[in-house]
Amino acid sequence: MRAITGRLRLDRGMSLWHDMVDWVGGYPFEVVRPESILRFYRDRGFELHEITTCGGRLGCNEFVFVRSEHGPSGA
């Protein structure tokens, strides 16, 4: 990046490493509705402990799951 820009940081304040990751394409991700996440983990024996959503806007939802003492549903 320094060879391209002539500096170690860009004006937007991100580190060289984060700029490189963004430039290469970042980490792969898949868009999914919260209901699908909840069903996926519930079926594998987890219970939702906490959730923070982006309220229907662009952003990341955050989930905290704990392993259920009862195991996967239907078991």
Order of alpha helices (4+ residues) and beta strands (2+ residues): alpha-alpha-alpha-beta-beta
